[in-house]
Amino acid sequence: MDATGFLRELEQLKDDRLRALVAGGLGSIAAAPDPEGGSQVRLLQIALANEISVSELAAAWMASTPELDIKIALARQAGDEARHFQLVEDRLKGLGFDPKSFTPPASNPLFDYLRALSGSVARVAAGLFTLESIAYGVNESFMRLCAERGDLETVRLYRDFIQPDERAHQQLGAHLLKTHATTSDLQAQARAAVLKTIEIAAILRAGAAARLGTASFPGC
């Protein structure tokens, strides 16, 4: 399949699979095992964990990626996610949380899978193209929750800074796939990476939603 046709097909596949995952963030779960699980401070700590994890992932991939355009894209992503971490950190300070007490998260099955990817096309498909699309969608849901709670400063933070970057990362991933996923084997790798990333993310988010008592919490 030519690269343009493949990208069109992959976008549709990704969007179809993401619809259910993102829609799950529109409502709240009735009972929260942890009364503080759905608090703004707790949810923004999840954002801290996500941002540092993706920044570290992009930096790790960058070192072993031979294609210069992909290497630079990963460098940009690592820097953007680190900046997001700092922005969320500042917001948490404003909410009375001391970021010094934050502990970086342990690994989870999603990042175990992502770190194990070795091909550049699979990495772009899973990371820039899919993970950032997940982040954009679930962040929109989180912003609505923040607005309902009157936390307009967090809404502004995501609307003006984080979401434009997430969209740009996804678009950059699409461009790189169009450039590099030019054989049937590479296209198969990209397709498999998209599907597996969404599959694992959906399972993890469902478990987290049950623990937090809300399905509206931020992505990467």
C-alpha positions as CSV (number, residue, x, y, z in Angstrom):
1,M,0.0,0.0,0.0
2,D,1.3,3.5,-0.8
3,A,2.3,5.6,2.3
4,T,-0.6,8.0,1.9
5,G,-3.2,5.3,1.7
6,F,-1.7,3.4,4.6
7,L,-1.6,6.5,6.8
8,R,-5.3,7.2,6.1
9,E,-6.2,3.6,7.0
10,L,-4.1,3.7,10.1
11,E,-5.7,7.0,11.3
12,Q,-9.1,5.4,10.9
13,L,-8.1,2.3,12.8
14,K,-6.6,4.3,15.6
15,D,-9.6,6.6,15.8
16,D,-12.0,3.7,15.9
17,R,-10.2,2.0,18.7
18,L,-9.7,5.2,20.7
19,R,-13.3,6.2,20.6
20,A,-14.3,3.7,23.3
21,L,-11.2,4.4,25.4
22,V,-11.8,8.2,25.4
23,A,-15.5,8.0,25.8
24,G,-14.9,6.1,29.0
25,G,-13.6,9.3,30.4
26,L,-16.8,11.2,30.1
27,G,-18.5,10.0,33.2
28,S,-17.6,9.3,36.8
29,I,-17.6,6.0,38.6
30,A,-20.2,5.9,41.3
31,A,-18.1,4.6,44.2
32,A,-14.5,5.5,44.9
33,P,-12.5,3.1,47.1
34,D,-10.2,5.9,47.9
35,P,-12.1,9.1,49.1
36,E,-9.1,11.3,48.0
37,G,-8.5,9.3,44.8
38,G,-10.4,11.8,42.6
39,S,-9.1,15.0,44.1
40,Q,-7.4,17.6,41.9
41,V,-4.1,17.1,43.7
42,R,-4.3,13.3,43.2
43,L,-5.2,13.6,39.5
44,L,-2.5,16.1,38.8
45,Q,0.1,13.8,40.5
46,I,-0.9,11.2,37.8
47,A,-0.1,13.9,35.2
48,L,3.3,14.3,36.8
49,A,3.9,10.5,36.6
50,N,2.8,10.4,33.0
51,E,4.9,13.4,31.9
52,I,8.1,12.2,33.4
53,S,7.6,8.6,32.1
54,V,7.0,9.8,28.5
55,S,10.0,12.2,28.7
56,E,12.2,9.4,29.8
57,L,10.9,7.0,27.2
58,A,11.5,9.5,24.3
59,A,15.0,10.2,25.6
60,A,15.8,6.5,25.8
61,W,14.5,5.8,22.3
62,M,16.4,8.8,20.9
63,A,19.8,7.3,21.8
64,S,19.2,4.1,19.7
65,T,17.3,5.7,16.8
66,P,19.4,6.0,13.6
67,E,17.1,8.1,11.5
68,L,17.9,11.7,12.2
69,D,14.4,13.1,11.6
70,I,13.0,10.6,14.1
71,K,15.8,11.2,16.5
72,I,15.1,15.0,16.5
73,A,11.4,14.4,16.9
74,L,12.0,12.3,20.0
75,A,14.3,15.0,21.4
76,R,11.6,17.5,20.9
77,Q,9.0,15.3,22.6
78,A,11.3,14.6,25.6
79,G,11.8,18.3,26.1
80,D,8.1,19.1,25.7
81,E,7.1,16.5,28.2
82,A,9.7,17.7,30.7
83,R,8.3,21.2,30.3
84,H,4.8,19.8,30.9
85,F,6.1,18.2,34.1
86,Q,7.3,21.6,35.3
87,L,4.0,23.3,34.5
88,V,2.0,20.7,36.3
89,E,4.5,20.8,39.2
90,D,3.9,24.6,39.5
91,R,0.1,24.0,39.5
92,L,0.4,21.5,42.3
93,K,2.4,24.0,44.3
94,G,-0.5,26.4,43.8
95,L,-2.9,23.8,45.2
96,G,-0.7,23.3,48.3
97,F,1.1,20.1,47.3
98,D,4.8,19.9,47.8
99,P,6.3,18.3,44.7
100,K,9.3,17.2,46.7
101,S,7.1,14.5,48.1
102,F,6.4,13.1,44.6
103,T,7.9,9.7,43.9
104,P,8.5,8.8,40.2
105,P,6.3,5.9,39.3
106,A,7.3,2.3,39.0
107,S,7.2,0.7,35.6
108,N,3.9,-0.6,34.3
109,P,3.0,-3.0,31.4
110,L,2.5,-0.1,28.9
111,F,5.9,1.4,29.4
112,D,7.5,-2.1,29.6
113,Y,6.0,-2.8,26.2
114,L,7.0,0.6,24.8
115,R,10.6,0.4,26.0
116,A,11.0,-3.0,24.5
117,L,10.1,-1.7,21.0
118,S,13.2,-1.7,18.8
119,G,12.1,-0.5,15.3
120,S,11.9,3.2,14.6
121,V,8.6,2.9,12.8
122,A,7.0,0.9,15.6
123,R,8.2,3.4,18.1
124,V,6.8,6.3,16.2
125,A,3.5,4.5,15.7
126,A,3.2,3.6,19.4
127,G,4.6,6.8,20.9
128,L,4.1,10.0,18.9
129,F,1.2,8.7,16.8
130,T,-0.9,6.7,19.3
131,L,0.2,7.5,22.9
132,E,-0.1,11.2,22.2
133,S,-3.5,10.7,20.6
134,I,-4.7,8.9,23.7
135,A,-3.3,11.8,25.9
136,Y,-5.0,14.4,23.8
137,G,-8.4,12.7,24.0
138,V,-8.4,11.9,27.7
139,N,-7.0,15.3,28.6
140,E,-10.1,16.8,26.9
141,S,-12.2,14.8,29.3
142,F,-10.0,15.8,32.3
143,M,-10.3,19.5,31.3
144,R,-14.1,19.2,31.4
145,L,-13.9,17.7,34.9
146,C,-11.7,20.5,36.0
147,A,-14.1,23.1,34.6
148,E,-17.0,21.4,36.4
149,R,-15.0,21.7,39.6
150,G,-14.2,25.4,39.0
151,D,-10.5,24.7,38.5
152,L,-10.1,27.1,35.6
153,E,-6.3,27.5,36.1
154,T,-5.7,23.8,35.3
155,V,-8.0,24.1,32.3
156,R,-6.0,27.1,31.1
157,L,-2.7,25.1,31.6
158,Y,-3.9,22.3,29.5
159,R,-5.7,24.4,26.9
160,D,-2.9,26.8,26.3
161,F,0.2,24.7,26.7
162,I,-0.1,21.0,27.1
163,Q,-2.8,20.2,24.5
164,P,-1.2,22.1,21.6
165,D,2.0,20.1,22.2
166,E,0.1,16.8,22.3
167,R,-1.6,17.6,19.0
168,A,1.7,18.6,17.4
169,H,3.4,15.4,18.6
170,Q,0.6,13.3,17.0
171,Q,0.8,15.2,13.8
172,L,4.6,14.8,13.7
173,G,4.2,11.1,14.2
174,A,1.8,10.9,11.3
175,H,4.3,12.8,9.1
176,L,7.1,10.4,10.1
177,L,5.0,7.4,9.4
178,K,4.2,8.7,6.0
179,T,7.9,9.2,5.4
180,H,9.2,5.9,6.8
181,A,6.4,3.3,6.8
182,T,6.8,2.5,3.1
183,T,7.0,-1.3,3.0
184,S,4.4,-3.9,3.9
185,D,6.6,-5.2,6.7
186,L,7.0,-1.7,8.2
187,Q,3.3,-1.0,7.8
188,A,2.5,-4.2,9.6
189,Q,4.8,-3.2,12.5
190,A,3.2,0.2,12.7
191,R,-0.3,-1.3,12.7
192,A,0.6,-3.9,15.4
193,A,2.2,-1.2,17.6
194,V,-0.9,1.1,17.4
195,L,-3.3,-1.8,18.4
196,K,-1.1,-3.1,21.2
197,T,-0.6,0.4,22.7
198,I,-4.3,1.1,22.8
199,E,-5.1,-2.4,24.1
200,I,-2.7,-2.1,27.1
201,A,-3.6,1.6,27.8
202,A,-7.3,0.7,27.9
203,I,-6.7,-2.0,30.5
204,L,-4.6,0.2,32.7
205,R,-6.9,3.1,32.5
206,A,-9.9,0.9,33.5
207,G,-8.1,-0.3,36.5
208,A,-7.0,3.2,37.5
209,A,-10.5,4.5,37.1
210,A,-11.8,1.9,39.5
211,R,-9.2,2.9,42.1
212,L,-9.6,6.6,41.7
213,G,-13.4,6.7,41.5
214,T,-13.3,8.7,38.3
215,A,-12.5,7.9,34.7
216,S,-11.6,11.5,34.0
217,F,-7.9,11.8,34.6
218,P,-5.0,13.1,32.5
219,G,-2.9,11.3,30.0
220,C,0.7,11.9,28.9
